[in-house]
């Protein structure tokens, strides 16, 4: 296995673990303990809403990082040759 494939596999595993942990922060055992409160207001919004929005923004940032690192499609092989480099058709 090449170094690039090992790197992609490691990042994929870390991403899966991250998303499992973050999902746990949004369900029963952890959410009521950490985020289910209204008392501290952030920009006029209740903390419970800011907590969920923060997790969504963090997930978006991680997915964007994975996309920029090309970890998600590192194992895919392009089947079609680029236009103008032979192949059937016009």
PDB file of N, CA, C and O in Angstrom:
ATOM      1  N   UNK A   1       0.851  -1.176   0.000  1.00  0.00           N
ATOM      2  CA  UNK A   1       0.000   0.000   0.000  1.00  0.00           C
ATOM      3  C   UNK A   1       0.896   1.239   0.000  1.00  0.00           C
ATOM      4  O   UNK A   1       1.856   1.315   0.766  1.00  0.00           O
ATOM      5  N   UNK A   2       0.585   2.190  -0.846  1.00  0.00           N
ATOM      6  CA  UNK A   2       1.410   3.379  -0.978  1.00  0.00           C
ATOM      7  C   UNK A   2       1.186   4.325   0.207  1.00  0.00           C
ATOM      8  O   UNK A   2       0.216   4.194   0.954  1.00  0.00           O
ATOM      9  N   UNK A   3       2.096   5.267   0.353  1.00  0.00           N
ATOM     10  CA  UNK A   3       1.989   6.234   1.444  1.00  0.00           C
ATOM     11  C   UNK A   3       0.742   7.093   1.286  1.00  0.00           C
ATOM     12  O   UNK A   3       0.091   7.443   2.271  1.00  0.00           O
ATOM     13  N   UNK A   4       0.416   7.427   0.052  1.00  0.00           N
ATOM     14  CA  UNK A   4      -0.783   8.238  -0.214  1.00  0.00           C
ATOM     15  C   UNK A   4      -2.042   7.487   0.202  1.00  0.00           C
ATOM     16  O   UNK A   4      -2.951   8.074   0.790  1.00  0.00           O
ATOM     17  N   UNK A   5      -2.096   6.195  -0.100  1.00  0.00           N
ATOM     18  CA  UNK A   5      -3.265   5.386   0.262  1.00  0.00           C
ATOM     19  C   UNK A   5      -3.367   5.240   1.779  1.00  0.00           C
ATOM     20  O   UNK A   5      -4.465   5.290   2.334  1.00  0.00           O
ATOM     21  N   UNK A   6      -2.236   5.062   2.449  1.00  0.00           N
ATOM     22  CA  UNK A   6      -2.251   4.963   3.915  1.00  0.00           C
ATOM     23  C   UNK A   6      -2.720   6.277   4.543  1.00  0.00           C
ATOM     24  O   UNK A   6      -3.478   6.278   5.513  1.00  0.00           O
ATOM     25  N   UNK A   7      -2.261   7.386   3.980  1.00  0.00           N
ATOM     26  CA  UNK A   7      -2.651   8.699   4.479  1.00  0.00           C
ATOM     27  C   UNK A   7      -4.156   8.904   4.299  1.00  0.00           C
ATOM     28  O   UNK A   7      -4.837   9.378   5.209  1.00  0.00           O
ATOM     29  N   UNK A   8      -4.664   8.547   3.131  1.00  0.00           N
ATOM     30  CA  UNK A   8      -6.094   8.690   2.859  1.00  0.00           C
ATOM     31  C   UNK A   8      -6.912   7.802   3.789  1.00  0.00           C
ATOM     32  O   UNK A   8      -7.960   8.214   4.287  1.00  0.00           O
ATOM     33  N   UNK A   9      -6.439   6.597   4.019  1.00  0.00           N
ATOM     34  CA  UNK A   9      -7.153   5.669   4.898  1.00  0.00           C
ATOM     35  C   UNK A   9      -7.180   6.196   6.336  1.00  0.00           C
ATOM     36  O   UNK A   9      -8.196   6.090   7.022  1.00  0.00           O
ATOM     37  N   UNK A  10      -6.057   6.763   6.784  1.00  0.00           N
ATOM     38  CA  UNK A  10      -5.988   7.298   8.139  1.00  0.00           C
ATOM     39  C   UNK A  10      -6.963   8.475   8.303  1.00  0.00           C
ATOM     40  O   UNK A  10      -7.694   8.549   9.291  1.00  0.00           O
ATOM     41  N   UNK A  11      -6.964   9.394   7.324  1.00  0.00           N
ATOM     42  CA  UNK A  11      -7.866  10.539   7.406  1.00  0.00           C
ATOM     43  C   UNK A  11      -9.323  10.098   7.337  1.00  0.00           C
ATOM     44  O   UNK A  11     -10.177  10.680   8.006  1.00  0.00           O
ATOM     45  N   UNK A  12      -9.614   9.085   6.543  1.00  0.00           N
ATOM     46  CA  UNK A  12     -10.979   8.580   6.454  1.00  0.00           C
ATOM     47  C   UNK A  12     -11.421   7.998   7.793  1.00  0.00           C
ATOM     48  O   UNK A  12     -12.539   8.252   8.243  1.00  0.00           O
ATOM     49  N   UNK A  13     -10.553   7.223   8.426  1.00  0.00           N
ATOM     50  CA  UNK A  13     -10.883   6.659   9.741  1.00  0.00           C
ATOM     51  C   UNK A  13     -11.099   7.761  10.768  1.00  0.00           C
ATOM     52  O   UNK A  13     -12.056   7.711  11.542  1.00  0.00           O
ATOM     53  N   UNK A  14     -10.214   8.757  10.780  1.00  0.00           N
ATOM     54  CA  UNK A  14     -10.368   9.865  11.717  1.00  0.00           C
ATOM     55  C   UNK A  14     -11.670  10.620  11.474  1.00  0.00           C
ATOM     56  O   UNK A  14     -12.334  11.034  12.424  1.00  0.00           O
ATOM     57  N   UNK A  15     -12.033  10.799  10.217  1.00  0.00           N
ATOM     58  CA  UNK A  15     -13.277  11.496   9.889  1.00  0.00           C
ATOM     59  C   UNK A  15     -14.487  10.705  10.388  1.00  0.00           C
ATOM     60  O   UNK A  15     -15.424  11.286  10.934  1.00  0.00           O
ATOM     61  N   UNK A  16     -14.470   9.393  10.203  1.00  0.00           N
ATOM     62  CA  UNK A  16     -15.584   8.566  10.670  1.00  0.00           C
ATOM     63  C   UNK A  16     -15.697   8.650  12.192  1.00  0.00           C
ATOM     64  O   UNK A  16     -16.797   8.806  12.722  1.00  0.00           O
ATOM     65  N   UNK A  17     -14.577   8.549  12.891  1.00  0.00           N
ATOM     66  CA  UNK A  17     -14.596   8.656  14.356  1.00  0.00           C
ATOM     67  C   UNK A  17     -15.107  10.036  14.772  1.00  0.00           C
ATOM     68  O   UNK A  17     -15.915  10.148  15.694  1.00  0.00           O
ATOM     69  N   UNK A  18     -14.638  11.081  14.096  1.00  0.00           N
ATOM     70  CA  UNK A  18     -15.084  12.434  14.409  1.00  0.00           C
ATOM     71  C   UNK A  18     -16.595  12.564  14.270  1.00  0.00           C
ATOM     72  O   UNK A  18     -17.253  13.095  15.164  1.00  0.00           O
ATOM     73  N   UNK A  19     -17.153  12.087  13.161  1.00  0.00           N
ATOM     74  CA  UNK A  19     -18.586  12.235  12.940  1.00  0.00           C
ATOM     75  C   UNK A  19     -19.405  11.386  13.908  1.00  0.00           C
ATOM     76  O   UNK A  19     -20.514  11.780  14.267  1.00  0.00           O
ATOM     77  N   UNK A  20     -18.902  10.253  14.334  1.00  0.00           N
ATOM     78  CA  UNK A  20     -19.600   9.449  15.343  1.00  0.00           C
ATOM     79  C   UNK A  20     -19.614  10.195  16.682  1.00  0.00           C
ATOM     80  O   UNK A  20     -20.639  10.245  17.362  1.00  0.00           O
ATOM     81  N   UNK A  21     -18.480  10.766  17.047  1.00  0.00           N
ATOM     82  CA  UNK A  21     -18.401  11.508  18.310  1.00  0.00           C
ATOM     83  C   UNK A  21     -19.295  12.744  18.274  1.00  0.00           C
ATOM     84  O   UNK A  21     -20.005  13.023  19.240  1.00  0.00           O
ATOM     85  N   UNK A  22     -19.265  13.476  17.178  1.00  0.00           N
ATOM     86  CA  UNK A  22     -20.087  14.679  17.068  1.00  0.00           C
ATOM     87  C   UNK A  22     -21.574  14.325  17.085  1.00  0.00           C
ATOM     88  O   UNK A  22     -22.380  15.056  17.661  1.00  0.00           O
ATOM     89  N   UNK A  23     -21.933  13.229  16.467  1.00  0.00           N
ATOM     90  CA  UNK A  23     -23.327  12.794  16.507  1.00  0.00           C
ATOM     91  C   UNK A  23     -23.736  12.455  17.939  1.00  0.00           C
ATOM     92  O   UNK A  23     -24.864  12.729  18.347  1.00  0.00           O
ATOM     93  N   UNK A  24     -22.824  11.864  18.694  1.00  0.00           N
ATOM     94  CA  UNK A  24     -23.115  11.557  20.094  1.00  0.00           C
ATOM     95  C   UNK A  24     -23.371  12.831  20.893  1.00  0.00           C
ATOM     96  O   UNK A  24     -24.139  12.814  21.855  1.00  0.00           O
ATOM     97  N   UNK A  25     -22.732  13.938  20.502  1.00  0.00           N
ATOM     98  CA  UNK A  25     -22.958  15.202  21.195  1.00  0.00           C
ATOM     99  C   UNK A  25     -24.330  15.801  20.893  1.00  0.00           C
ATOM    100  O   UNK A  25     -24.740  16.759  21.548  1.00  0.00           O
ATOM    101  N   UNK A  26     -25.041  15.252  19.914  1.00  0.00           N
ATOM    102  CA  UNK A  26     -26.359  15.777  19.545  1.00  0.00           C
ATOM    103  C   UNK A  26     -27.514  14.873  19.960  1.00  0.00           C
ATOM    104  O   UNK A  26     -28.667  15.178  19.655  1.00  0.00           O
ATOM    105  N   UNK A  27     -27.234  13.771  20.645  1.00  0.00           N
ATOM    106  CA  UNK A  27     -28.307  12.852  21.038  1.00  0.00           C
ATOM    107  C   UNK A  27     -28.353  12.706  22.553  1.00  0.00           C
ATOM    108  O   UNK A  27     -27.582  13.340  23.272  1.00  0.00           O
ATOM    109  N   UNK A  28     -29.262  11.868  23.026  1.00  0.00           N
ATOM    110  CA  UNK A  28     -29.682  11.829  24.408  1.00  0.00           C
ATOM    111  C   UNK A  28     -28.608  11.880  25.487  1.00  0.00           C
ATOM    112  O   UNK A  28     -28.671  12.802  26.301  1.00  0.00           O
ATOM    113  N   UNK A  29     -27.651  11.004  25.573  1.00  0.00           N
ATOM    114  CA  UNK A  29     -26.862  11.066  26.811  1.00  0.00           C
ATOM    115  C   UNK A  29     -26.022  12.332  26.943  1.00  0.00           C
ATOM    116  O   UNK A  29     -25.790  12.791  28.062  1.00  0.00           O
ATOM    117  N   UNK A  30     -25.568  12.900  25.858  1.00  0.00           N
ATOM    118  CA  UNK A  30     -24.673  14.052  25.972  1.00  0.00           C
ATOM    119  C   UNK A  30     -25.375  15.393  25.755  1.00  0.00           C
ATOM    120  O   UNK A  30     -25.047  16.366  26.433  1.00  0.00           O
ATOM    121  N   UNK A  31     -26.310  15.466  24.849  1.00  0.00           N
ATOM    122  CA  UNK A  31     -26.953  16.754  24.557  1.00  0.00           C
ATOM    123  C   UNK A  31     -27.663  17.354  25.775  1.00  0.00           C
ATOM    124  O   UNK A  31     -27.476  18.538  26.052  1.00  0.00           O
ATOM    125  N   UNK A  32     -28.471  16.583  26.514  1.00  0.00           N
ATOM    126  CA  UNK A  32     -29.107  17.196  27.684  1.00  0.00           C
ATOM    127  C   UNK A  32     -28.097  17.689  28.722  1.00  0.00           C
ATOM    128  O   UNK A  32     -28.356  18.671  29.418  1.00  0.00           O
ATOM    129  N   UNK A  33     -26.971  17.028  28.828  1.00  0.00           N
ATOM    130  CA  UNK A  33     -25.966  17.432  29.818  1.00  0.00           C
ATOM    131  C   UNK A  33     -25.170  18.650  29.366  1.00  0.00           C
ATOM    132  O   UNK A  33     -24.761  19.463  30.194  1.00  0.00           O
ATOM    133  N   UNK A  34     -24.944  18.784  28.055  1.00  0.00           N
ATOM    134  CA  UNK A  34     -24.066  19.848  27.570  1.00  0.00           C
ATOM    135  C   UNK A  34     -24.798  21.019  26.927  1.00  0.00           C
ATOM    136  O   UNK A  34     -24.456  22.173  27.183  1.00  0.00           O
ATOM    137  N   UNK A  35     -25.786  20.746  26.108  1.00  0.00           N
ATOM    138  CA  UNK A  35     -26.340  21.806  25.290  1.00  0.00           C
ATOM    139  C   UNK A  35     -27.792  22.138  25.506  1.00  0.00           C
ATOM    140  O   UNK A  35     -28.302  23.057  24.866  1.00  0.00           O
ATOM    141  N   UNK A  36     -28.475  21.441  26.368  1.00  0.00           N
ATOM    142  CA  UNK A  36     -29.907  21.652  26.519  1.00  0.00           C
ATOM    143  C   UNK A  36     -30.183  22.702  27.593  1.00  0.00           C
ATOM    144  O   UNK A  36     -30.756  22.402  28.641  1.00  0.00           O
ATOM    145  N   UNK A  37     -29.771  23.918  27.320  1.00  0.00           N
ATOM    146  CA  UNK A  37     -30.024  25.015  28.246  1.00  0.00           C
ATOM    147  C   UNK A  37     -30.339  26.267  27.448  1.00  0.00           C
ATOM    148  O   UNK A  37     -29.884  26.436  26.318  1.00  0.00           O
ATOM    149  N   UNK A  38     -31.118  27.130  28.052  1.00  0.00           N
ATOM    150  CA  UNK A  38     -31.517  28.354  27.376  1.00  0.00           C
ATOM    151  C   UNK A  38     -30.795  29.555  27.979  1.00  0.00           C
ATOM    152  O   UNK A  38     -30.674  30.601  27.342  1.00  0.00           O
ATOM    153  N   UNK A  39     -30.315  29.395  29.216  1.00  0.00           N
ATOM    154  CA  UNK A  39     -29.831  30.516  30.026  1.00  0.00           C
ATOM    155  C   UNK A  39     -28.782  31.398  29.346  1.00  0.00           C
ATOM    156  O   UNK A  39     -29.061  32.582  29.158  1.00  0.00           O
ATOM    157  N   UNK A  40     -27.626  30.925  28.973  1.00  0.00           N
ATOM    158  CA  UNK A  40     -26.706  31.882  28.336  1.00  0.00           C
ATOM    159  C   UNK A  40     -27.172  32.162  26.914  1.00  0.00           C
ATOM    160  O   UNK A  40     -27.301  31.245  26.103  1.00  0.00           O
ATOM    161  N   UNK A  41     -27.415  33.399  26.626  1.00  0.00           N
ATOM    162  CA  UNK A  41     -27.831  33.802  25.281  1.00  0.00           C
ATOM    163  C   UNK A  41     -26.598  34.225  24.492  1.00  0.00           C
ATOM    164  O   UNK A  41     -25.718  34.908  25.014  1.00  0.00           O
ATOM    165  N   UNK A  42     -26.546  33.813  23.235  1.00  0.00           N
ATOM    166  CA  UNK A  42     -25.452  34.193  22.349  1.00  0.00           C
ATOM    167  C   UNK A  42     -26.067  34.952  21.186  1.00  0.00           C
ATOM    168  O   UNK A  42     -26.805  34.380  20.384  1.00  0.00           O
ATOM    169  N   UNK A  43     -25.766  36.223  21.096  1.00  0.00           N
ATOM    170  CA  UNK A  43     -26.337  37.097  20.073  1.00  0.00           C
ATOM    171  C   UNK A  43     -27.865  37.022  20.065  1.00  0.00           C
ATOM    172  O   UNK A  43     -28.492  37.082  19.007  1.00  0.00           O
ATOM    173  N   UNK A  44     -28.447  36.893  21.237  1.00  0.00           N
ATOM    174  CA  UNK A  44     -29.898  36.848  21.364  1.00  0.00           C
ATOM    175  C   UNK A  44     -30.516  35.487  21.142  1.00  0.00           C
ATOM    176  O   UNK A  44     -31.725  35.327  21.309  1.00  0.00           O
ATOM    177  N   UNK A  45     -29.721  34.503  20.770  1.00  0.00           N
ATOM    178  CA  UNK A  45     -30.231  33.149  20.534  1.00  0.00           C
ATOM    179  C   UNK A  45     -29.978  32.281  21.757  1.00  0.00           C
ATOM    180  O   UNK A  45     -28.963  32.454  22.432  1.00  0.00           O
ATOM    181  N   UNK A  46     -30.876  31.353  22.057  1.00  0.00           N
ATOM    182  CA  UNK A  46     -30.639  30.449  23.187  1.00  0.00           C
ATOM    183  C   UNK A  46     -29.436  29.539  22.917  1.00  0.00           C
ATOM    184  O   UNK A  46     -29.150  29.176  21.776  1.00  0.00           O
ATOM    185  N   UNK A  47     -28.747  29.187  23.994  1.00  0.00           N
ATOM    186  CA  UNK A  47     -27.537  28.394  23.856  1.00  0.00           C
ATOM    187  C   UNK A  47     -27.799  27.057  23.166  1.00  0.00           C
ATOM    188  O   UNK A  47     -26.940  26.576  22.427  1.00  0.00           O
ATOM    189  N   UNK A  48     -28.960  26.446  23.388  1.00  0.00           N
ATOM    190  CA  UNK A  48     -29.248  25.153  22.761  1.00  0.00           C
ATOM    191  C   UNK A  48     -29.229  25.261  21.238  1.00  0.00           C
ATOM    192  O   UNK A  48     -28.769  24.342  20.561  1.00  0.00           O
ATOM    193  N   UNK A  49     -29.722  26.369  20.695  1.00  0.00           N
ATOM    194  CA  UNK A  49     -29.707  26.571  19.249  1.00  0.00           C
ATOM    195  C   UNK A  49     -28.287  26.855  18.754  1.00  0.00           C
ATOM    196  O   UNK A  49     -27.873  26.329  17.721  1.00  0.00           O
ATOM    197  N   UNK A  50     -27.556  27.671  19.475  1.00  0.00           N
ATOM    198  CA  UNK A  50     -26.175  27.998  19.098  1.00  0.00           C
ATOM    199  C   UNK A  50     -25.303  26.743  19.143  1.00  0.00           C
ATOM    200  O   UNK A  50     -24.413  26.571  18.310  1.00  0.00           O
ATOM    201  N   UNK A  51     -25.563  25.864  20.120  1.00  0.00           N
ATOM    202  CA  UNK A  51     -24.820  24.611  20.252  1.00  0.00           C
ATOM    203  C   UNK A  51     -24.995  23.744  18.998  1.00  0.00           C
ATOM    204  O   UNK A  51     -24.020  23.240  18.441  1.00  0.00           O
ATOM    205  N   UNK A  52     -26.243  23.580  18.564  1.00  0.00           N
ATOM    206  CA  UNK A  52     -26.521  22.761  17.377  1.00  0.00           C
ATOM    207  C   UNK A  52     -25.949  23.422  16.124  1.00  0.00           C
ATOM    208  O   UNK A  52     -25.353  22.746  15.285  1.00  0.00           O
ATOM    209  N   UNK A  53     -26.124  24.728  15.992  1.00  0.00           N
ATOM    210  CA  UNK A  53     -25.574  25.441  14.834  1.00  0.00           C
ATOM    211  C   UNK A  53     -24.050  25.361  14.813  1.00  0.00           C
ATOM    212  O   UNK A  53     -23.454  25.247  13.742  1.00  0.00           O
ATOM    213  N   UNK A  54     -23.423  25.420  15.964  1.00  0.00           N
ATOM    214  CA  UNK A  54     -21.966  25.292  16.037  1.00  0.00           C
ATOM    215  C   UNK A  54     -21.489  23.928  15.560  1.00  0.00           C
ATOM    216  O   UNK A  54     -20.485  23.826  14.855  1.00  0.00           O
ATOM    217  N   UNK A  55     -22.209  22.885  15.946  1.00  0.00           N
ATOM    218  CA  UNK A  55     -21.851  21.538  15.488  1.00  0.00           C
ATOM    219  C   UNK A  55     -22.012  21.438  13.972  1.00  0.00           C
ATOM    220  O   UNK A  55     -21.179  20.823  13.306  1.00  0.00           O
ATOM    221  N   UNK A  56     -23.058  22.027  13.424  1.00  0.00           N
ATOM    222  CA  UNK A  56     -23.278  21.993  11.977  1.00  0.00           C
ATOM    223  C   UNK A  56     -22.164  22.736  11.247  1.00  0.00           C
ATOM    224  O   UNK A  56     -21.664  22.253  10.231  1.00  0.00           O
ATOM    225  N   UNK A  57     -21.773  23.899  11.750  1.00  0.00           N
ATOM    226  CA  UNK A  57     -20.690  24.670  11.128  1.00  0.00           C
ATOM    227  C   UNK A  57     -19.378  23.893  11.214  1.00  0.00           C
ATOM    228  O   UNK A  57     -18.610  23.869  10.252  1.00  0.00           O
ATOM    229  N   UNK A  58     -19.119  23.265  12.346  1.00  0.00           N
ATOM    230  CA  UNK A  58     -17.895  22.477  12.494  1.00  0.00           C
ATOM    231  C   UNK A  58     -17.886  21.283  11.539  1.00  0.00           C
ATOM    232  O   UNK A  58     -16.851  20.977  10.946  1.00  0.00           O
ATOM    233  N   UNK A  59     -19.032  20.604  11.383  1.00  0.00           N
ATOM    234  CA  UNK A  59     -19.125  19.491  10.431  1.00  0.00           C
ATOM    235  C   UNK A  59     -18.862  19.964   9.009  1.00  0.00           C
ATOM    236  O   UNK A  59     -18.177  19.287   8.243  1.00  0.00           O
ATOM    237  N   UNK A  60     -19.401  21.119   8.655  1.00  0.00           N
ATOM    238  CA  UNK A  60     -19.177  21.676   7.329  1.00  0.00           C
ATOM    239  C   UNK A  60     -17.699  21.954   7.104  1.00  0.00           C
ATOM    240  O   UNK A  60     -17.170  21.675   6.028  1.00  0.00           O
ATOM    241  N   UNK A  61     -17.035  22.499   8.109  1.00  0.00           N
ATOM    242  CA  UNK A  61     -15.604  22.795   7.994  1.00  0.00           C
ATOM    243  C   UNK A  61     -14.784  21.519   7.822  1.00  0.00           C
ATOM    244  O   UNK A  61     -13.841  21.490   7.032  1.00  0.00           O
ATOM    245  N   UNK A  62     -15.137  20.471   8.554  1.00  0.00           N
ATOM    246  CA  UNK A  62     -14.404  19.206   8.430  1.00  0.00           C
ATOM    247  C   UNK A  62     -14.635  18.582   7.057  1.00  0.00           C
ATOM    248  O   UNK A  62     -13.690  18.096   6.436  1.00  0.00           O
ATOM    249  N   UNK A  63     -15.865  18.588   6.580  1.00  0.00           N
ATOM    250  CA  UNK A  63     -16.136  18.044   5.242  1.00  0.00           C
ATOM    251  C   UNK A  63     -15.409  18.835   4.163  1.00  0.00           C
ATOM    252  O   UNK A  63     -14.896  18.253   3.208  1.00  0.00           O
ATOM    253  N   UNK A  64     -15.361  20.154   4.306  1.00  0.00           N
ATOM    254  CA  UNK A  64     -14.629  20.979   3.349  1.00  0.00           C
ATOM    255  C   UNK A  64     -13.135  20.658   3.390  1.00  0.00           C
ATOM    256  O   UNK A  64     -12.477  20.607   2.351  1.00  0.00           O
ATOM    257  N   UNK A  65     -12.608  20.445   4.590  1.00  0.00           N
ATOM    258  CA  UNK A  65     -11.197  20.066   4.715  1.00  0.00           C
ATOM    259  C   UNK A  65     -10.903  18.729   4.054  1.00  0.00           C
ATOM    260  O   UNK A  65      -9.878  18.577   3.389  1.00  0.00           O
ATOM    261  N   UNK A  66     -11.791  17.761   4.233  1.00  0.00           N
ATOM    262  CA  UNK A  66     -11.623  16.467   3.579  1.00  0.00           C
ATOM    263  C   UNK A  66     -11.696  16.604   2.064  1.00  0.00           C
ATOM    264  O   UNK A  66     -10.953  15.948   1.334  1.00  0.00           O
ATOM    265  N   UNK A  67     -12.591  17.458   1.605  1.00  0.00           N
ATOM    266  CA  UNK A  67     -12.714  17.683   0.161  1.00  0.00           C
ATOM    267  C   UNK A  67     -11.449  18.331  -0.386  1.00  0.00           C
ATOM    268  O   UNK A  67     -10.935  17.910  -1.422  1.00  0.00           O
ATOM    269  N   UNK A  68     -10.945  19.350   0.300  1.00  0.00           N
ATOM    270  CA  UNK A  68      -9.748  20.043  -0.170  1.00  0.00           C
ATOM    271  C   UNK A  68      -8.526  19.126  -0.147  1.00  0.00           C
ATOM    272  O   UNK A  68      -7.634  19.257  -0.986  1.00  0.00           O
ATOM    273  N   UNK A  69      -8.484  18.210   0.800  1.00  0.00           N
ATOM    274  CA  UNK A  69      -7.363  17.275   0.891  1.00  0.00           C
ATOM    275  C   UNK A  69      -7.517  16.127  -0.099  1.00  0.00           C
ATOM    276  O   UNK A  69      -6.604  15.316  -0.257  1.00  0.00           O
ATOM    277  N   UNK A  70      -8.660  16.053  -0.761  1.00  0.00           N
ATOM    278  CA  UNK A  70      -8.956  14.991  -1.734  1.00  0.00           C
ATOM    279  C   UNK A  70      -8.864  13.601  -1.101  1.00  0.00           C
ATOM    280  O   UNK A  70      -8.512  12.627  -1.767  1.00  0.00           O
ATOM    281  N   UNK A  71      -9.180  13.524   0.178  1.00  0.00           N
ATOM    282  CA  UNK A  71      -9.141  12.239   0.870  1.00  0.00           C
ATOM    283  C   UNK A  71     -10.320  11.387   0.445  1.00  0.00           C
ATOM    284  O   UNK A  71     -10.202  10.166   0.342  1.00  0.00           O
ATOM    285  N   UNK A  72     -11.445  12.014   0.202  1.00  0.00           N
ATOM    286  CA  UNK A  72     -12.662  11.268  -0.094  1.00  0.00           C
ATOM    287  C   UNK A  72     -12.534  10.489  -1.393  1.00  0.00           C
ATOM    288  O   UNK A  72     -12.938   9.328  -1.453  1.00  0.00           O
ATOM    289  N   UNK A  73     -11.980  11.102  -2.435  1.00  0.00           N
ATOM    290  CA  UNK A  73     -11.887  10.405  -3.708  1.00  0.00           C
ATOM    291  C   UNK A  73     -10.459   9.984  -4.051  1.00  0.00           C
ATOM    292  O   UNK A  73     -10.131   9.834  -5.228  1.00  0.00           O
ATOM    293  N   UNK A  74      -9.610   9.792  -3.049  1.00  0.00           N
ATOM    294  CA  UNK A  74      -8.232   9.397  -3.304  1.00  0.00           C
ATOM    295  C   UNK A  74      -8.152   7.981  -3.876  1.00  0.00           C
ATOM    296  O   UNK A  74      -7.234   7.674  -4.637  1.00  0.00           O
ATOM    297  N   UNK A  75      -9.098   7.120  -3.519  1.00  0.00           N
ATOM    298  CA  UNK A  75      -9.065   5.748  -3.988  1.00  0.00           C
ATOM    299  C   UNK A  75      -9.718   5.532  -5.336  1.00  0.00           C
ATOM    300  O   UNK A  75      -9.613   4.448  -5.910  1.00  0.00           O
ATOM    301  N   UNK A  76     -10.387   6.544  -5.846  1.00  0.00           N
ATOM    302  CA  UNK A  76     -11.069   6.395  -7.122  1.00  0.00           C
ATOM    303  C   UNK A  76     -10.082   6.551  -8.276  1.00  0.00           C
ATOM    304  O   UNK A  76      -9.124   7.321  -8.200  1.00  0.00           O
ATOM    305  N   UNK A  77     -10.334   5.817  -9.318  1.00  0.00           N
ATOM    306  CA  UNK A  77      -9.508   5.898 -10.518  1.00  0.00           C
ATOM    307  C   UNK A  77     -10.365   6.476 -11.628  1.00  0.00           C
ATOM    308  O   UNK A  77     -11.506   6.058 -11.825  1.00  0.00           O
ATOM    309  N   UNK A  78      -9.819   7.423 -12.341  1.00  0.00           N
ATOM    310  CA  UNK A  78     -10.573   8.030 -13.428  1.00  0.00           C
ATOM    311  C   UNK A  78     -10.562   7.090 -14.624  1.00  0.00           C
ATOM    312  O   UNK A  78      -9.499   6.751 -15.145  1.00  0.00           O
ATOM    313  N   UNK A  79     -11.742   6.670 -15.057  1.00  0.00           N
ATOM    314  CA  UNK A  79     -11.860   5.718 -16.157  1.00  0.00           C
ATOM    315  C   UNK A  79     -11.783   6.399 -17.521  1.00  0.00           C
ATOM    316  O   UNK A  79     -11.180   5.856 -18.446  1.00  0.00           O
ATOM    317  N   UNK A  80     -12.375   7.559 -17.654  1.00  0.00           N
ATOM    318  CA  UNK A  80     -12.437   8.240 -18.928  1.00  0.00           C
ATOM    319  C   UNK A  80     -11.160   9.074 -19.141  1.00  0.00           C
ATOM    320  O   UNK A  80     -10.774   9.849 -18.267  1.00  0.00           O
ATOM    321  N   UNK A  81     -10.515   8.915 -20.293  1.00  0.00           N
ATOM    322  CA  UNK A  81      -9.354   9.762 -20.555  1.00  0.00           C
ATOM    323  C   UNK A  81      -9.823  11.201 -20.800  1.00  0.00           C
ATOM    324  O   UNK A  81     -10.937  11.416 -21.278  1.00  0.00           O
ATOM    325  N   UNK A  82      -8.990  12.169 -20.480  1.00  0.00           N
ATOM    326  CA  UNK A  82      -9.376  13.564 -20.733  1.00  0.00           C
ATOM    327  C   UNK A  82      -9.621  13.795 -22.213  1.00  0.00           C
ATOM    328  O   UNK A  82      -9.082  13.079 -23.057  1.00  0.00           O
ATOM    329  N   UNK A  83     -10.422  14.781 -22.525  1.00  0.00           N
ATOM    330  CA  UNK A  83     -10.759  15.099 -23.911  1.00  0.00           C
ATOM    331  C   UNK A  83      -9.497  15.428 -24.698  1.00  0.00           C
ATOM    332  O   UNK A  83      -8.620  16.141 -24.211  1.00  0.00           O
ATOM    333  N   UNK A  84      -9.413  14.914 -25.896  1.00  0.00           N
ATOM    334  CA  UNK A  84      -8.288  15.213 -26.758  1.00  0.00           C
ATOM    335  C   UNK A  84      -7.111  14.251 -26.624  1.00  0.00           C
ATOM    336  O   UNK A  84      -6.105  14.403 -27.317  1.00  0.00           O
ATOM    337  N   UNK A  85      -7.230  13.266 -25.741  1.00  0.00           N
ATOM    338  CA  UNK A  85      -6.132  12.311 -25.563  1.00  0.00           C
ATOM    339  C   UNK A  85      -6.547  10.914 -26.004  1.00  0.00           C
ATOM    340  O   UNK A  85      -6.385   9.945 -25.263  1.00  0.00           O
ATOM    341  N   UNK A  86      -7.064  10.822 -27.176  1.00  0.00           N
ATOM    342  CA  UNK A  86      -7.438   9.510 -27.712  1.00  0.00           C
ATOM    343  C   UNK A  86      -8.777   9.050 -27.165  1.00  0.00           C
ATOM    344  O   UNK A  86      -9.515   9.832 -26.564  1.00  0.00           O
ATOM    345  N   UNK A  87      -9.077   7.819 -27.369  1.00  0.00           N
ATOM    346  CA  UNK A  87     -10.353   7.275 -26.917  1.00  0.00           C
ATOM    347  C   UNK A  87     -11.366   7.305 -28.041  1.00  0.00           C
ATOM    348  O   UNK A  87     -11.165   7.959 -29.064  1.00  0.00           O
ATOM    349  N   UNK A  88     -12.437   6.602 -27.839  1.00  0.00           N
ATOM    350  CA  UNK A  88     -13.476   6.528 -28.874  1.00  0.00           C
ATOM    351  C   UNK A  88     -14.304   7.800 -28.864  1.00  0.00           C
ATOM    352  O   UNK A  88     -14.404   8.482 -27.845  1.00  0.00           O
ATOM    353  N   UNK A  89     -14.868   8.096 -29.952  1.00  0.00           N
ATOM    354  CA  UNK A  89     -15.752   9.267 -30.043  1.00  0.00           C
ATOM    355  C   UNK A  89     -15.005  10.472 -30.549  1.00  0.00           C
ATOM    356  O   UNK A  89     -13.803  10.434 -30.813  1.00  0.00           O
ATOM    357  N   UNK A  90     -15.759  11.546 -30.675  1.00  0.00           N
ATOM    358  CA  UNK A  90     -15.298  12.707 -31.336  1.00  0.00           C
ATOM    359  C   UNK A  90     -14.429  13.616 -30.685  1.00  0.00           C
ATOM    360  O   UNK A  90     -14.036  14.624 -31.273  1.00  0.00           O
TER     361      UNK A  90
END
